[in-house]
């Protein structure tokens, strides 16, 4: 499948720095990993192959997506997408990373190039028009319930993020449900920040996340003892929204000893890159 033709290629216009040869080679690459099945008491290790999906994988993608949606404890955690949306993000509007165990699709992660489309999340930022065109979305991503806890989400994030950067998209953005602290923590641990909030996809509360450039370091407040640091429950959407409106951003998720998830926040101008910490996806 040609990954950067037709509409997708039109979304990577000159003079953006984009090496089509490198992009094609990366799109055709495969990666290997090992995972455990959650319900396997013997803790048998399974090999997993990760690659970008092709049109022939669409039925398996739709089946996995529908299985994940059906397994949700709350429909607001994860957006239900139509097959046409999933098909568009195999080759027309972006690309989709897939994780396969013995030929079975067990995880996927979409990277979308909205370009000039009205759903571009740049509308929640103060990016100038030319930079708004460089926004790529980390869109839908899921792992089959039987294989969660193997860091597949983080691995697929790394692959789709690198693909976007190769294509010339230097602003990575996405939306995360306040009911999904695990996903939010993964993204913030990879250098994203919570910069805004919105009600999207009809009636779903979402945090808007953003990461600029290469994820060479994590974002942390300059002074961990700063009195301006605050924390509030991840699922306290309106409380977090109020802090965002007053100039705070979210930079980390902390799990307390009681099992609650807290969003760590700081004033925007007090957050800087922590170059002493290694980047982890």
Secondary structure as GFF3:
##gff-version 3
##sequence-region A 1 281
A	DSSP	alpha_helix	6	10	.	.	.	ID=ss1
A	DSSP	alpha_helix	20	27	.	.	.	ID=ss2
A	DSSP	beta_strand	30	36	.	.	.	ID=ss3
A	DSSP	beta_strand	45	52	.	.	.	ID=ss4
A	DSSP	three_ten_helix	55	57	.	.	.	ID=ss5
A	DSSP	alpha_helix	58	70	.	.	.	ID=ss6
A	DSSP	three_ten_helix	75	77	.	.	.	ID=ss7
A	DSSP	alpha_helix	83	91	.	.	.	ID=ss8
A	DSSP	beta_strand	94	101	.	.	.	ID=ss9
A	DSSP	beta_strand	104	112	.	.	.	ID=ss10
A	DSSP	three_ten_helix	121	124	.	.	.	ID=ss11
A	DSSP	alpha_helix	129	132	.	.	.	ID=ss12
A	DSSP	beta_strand	135	143	.	.	.	ID=ss13
A	DSSP	three_ten_helix	145	147	.	.	.	ID=ss14
A	DSSP	alpha_helix	152	166	.	.	.	ID=ss15
A	DSSP	beta_strand	171	176	.	.	.	ID=ss16
A	DSSP	alpha_helix	181	189	.	.	.	ID=ss17
A	DSSP	beta_strand	193	200	.	.	.	ID=ss18
A	DSSP	beta_strand	204	212	.	.	.	ID=ss19
A	DSSP	beta_strand	218	221	.	.	.	ID=ss20
A	DSSP	beta_strand	230	233	.	.	.	ID=ss21
A	DSSP	alpha_helix	237	245	.	.	.	ID=ss22
A	DSSP	beta_strand	248	255	.	.	.	ID=ss23
A	DSSP	beta_strand	261	267	.	.	.	ID=ss24
A	DSSP	three_ten_helix	268	270	.	.	.	ID=ss25
A	DSSP	beta_strand	271	274	.	.	.	ID=ss26
###
